[in-house]
């Protein structure tokens, strides 16, 4: 046997460069929509779902929550005036 599997085909695999933590700590661009929403979530007023959709034009907000998690924010949710407000616990207090 020549060391090749599955019909003699080999596959090149790209090496992962850098530390895994470095990729997770990547911050969004300062002028990005995500960065703007993260800054708003860190204020005492927080940011509402409606405001996020109006400011960004997004219909789904999963990207915001993923960025908040990667950025180390601890979001808390509050229902106010029929809308959900998100605040970072560490910075908003």
GUKOL-856007 format. One line per field, with one value per residue (C-alpha): residue number from 1; z, y, x; chain; residue in three letters. Coordinates in nm, 3 decimals, decimal comma. Layout:
// GUKOL-856007
n <- c(NUM_...)
Z <- c(Z_...)
Y <- c(Y_...)
X <- c(X_...)
chain <- c(A_...)
res <- c(ala_...)
This chain:
// GUKOL-856007
n <- c(1_2_3_4_5_6_7_8_9_10_11_12_13_14_15_16_17_18_19_20_21_22_23_24_25_26_27_28_29_30_31_32_33_34_35_36_37_38_39_40_41_42_43_44_45_46_47_48_49_50_51_52_53_54_55_56_57_58_59_60_61_62_63_64_65_66_67_68_69_70_71_72_73_74_75_76_77_78_79_80_81_82_83_84_85_86_87_88_89_90_91_92_93)
Z <- c(0,000_-0,087_0,211_0,011_0,093_-0,117_-0,468_-0,442_-0,405_-0,158_-0,020_0,098_0,424_0,505_0,840_1,088_1,150_1,479_1,812_1,834_2,100_1,860_1,613_1,886_2,020_1,682_1,722_1,458_1,257_1,452_1,182_1,133_1,216_1,461_1,646_1,669_1,820_2,069_2,183_2,228_2,431_2,668_2,756_3,055_2,812_2,613_2,264_2,163_1,895_1,704_1,717_1,599_1,300_1,212_1,245_1,047_0,813_0,940_0,981_1,188_1,475_1,520_1,405_1,688_1,950_1,807_1,809_2,166_2,278_2,102_2,244_2,599_2,664_2,921_2,781_2,989_2,844_2,965_2,819_2,813_2,634_2,424_2,299_2,417_2,541_2,558_2,795_2,884_3,254_3,310_3,149_3,190_3,570)
Y <- c(0,000_0,343_0,533_0,695_0,640_0,640_0,570_0,715_1,076_1,303_1,627_1,926_2,077_2,437_2,493_2,720_3,027_3,211_3,131_3,030_3,297_3,567_3,484_3,489_3,825_3,997_4,318_4,461_4,764_5,086_5,223_4,901_4,855_4,580_4,804_5,077_4,832_4,700_5,057_5,124_4,805_4,928_5,245_5,258_5,295_4,988_4,917_4,788_4,529_4,794_5,041_4,774_4,693_5,061_5,155_4,861_4,753_4,396_4,175_3,914_4,005_3,689_3,866_4,116_3,842_3,650_3,966_4,045_3,697_3,717_4,066_3,943_4,133_3,994_4,096_4,126_4,151_4,367_4,411_4,781_4,946_4,636_4,611_4,417_4,620_4,470_4,600_4,489_4,408_4,500_4,846_4,962_4,962)
X <- c(0,000_0,132_-0,012_-0,288_-0,651_-0,966_-0,844_-0,495_-0,604_-0,430_-0,554_-0,354_-0,470_-0,387_-0,221_-0,394_-0,184_-0,171_-0,326_-0,694_-0,746_-0,625_-0,900_-1,165_-1,048_-1,086_-1,283_-1,517_-1,409_-1,475_-1,707_-1,905_-2,272_-2,182_-1,935_-2,202_-2,453_-2,196_-2,122_-2,495_-2,538_-2,267_-2,460_-2,698_-2,992_-2,887_-3,018_-3,360_-3,439_-3,633_-3,343_-3,098_-3,318_-3,373_-3,005_-2,869_-3,147_-3,102_-3,406_-3,222_-2,994_-2,785_-2,468_-2,500_-2,530_-2,233_-2,020_-2,129_-2,028_-1,689_-1,638_-1,693_-2,015_-2,257_-2,594_-2,904_-3,254_-3,542_-3,889_-3,975_-4,268_-4,333_-3,975_-3,670_-3,374_-3,025_-2,756_-2,405_-2,408_-2,043_-2,055_-2,416_-2,424)
chain <- c(A_A_A_A_A_A_A_A_A_A_A_A_A_A_A_A_A_A_A_A_A_A_A_A_A_A_A_A_A_A_A_A_A_A_A_A_A_A_A_A_A_A_A_A_A_A_A_A_A_A_A_A_A_A_A_A_A_A_A_A_A_A_A_A_A_A_A_A_A_A_A_A_A_A_A_A_A_A_A_A_A_A_A_A_A_A_A_A_A_A_A_A_A)
res <- c(unk_unk_unk_unk_unk_unk_unk_unk_unk_unk_unk_unk_unk_unk_unk_unk_unk_unk_unk_unk_unk_unk_unk_unk_unk_unk_unk_unk_unk_unk_unk_unk_unk_unk_unk_unk_unk_unk_unk_unk_unk_unk_unk_unk_unk_unk_unk_unk_unk_unk_unk_unk_unk_unk_unk_unk_unk_unk_unk_unk_unk_unk_unk_unk_unk_unk_unk_unk_unk_unk_unk_unk_unk_unk_unk_unk_unk_unk_unk_unk_unk_unk_unk_unk_unk_unk_unk_unk_unk_unk_unk_unk_unk)
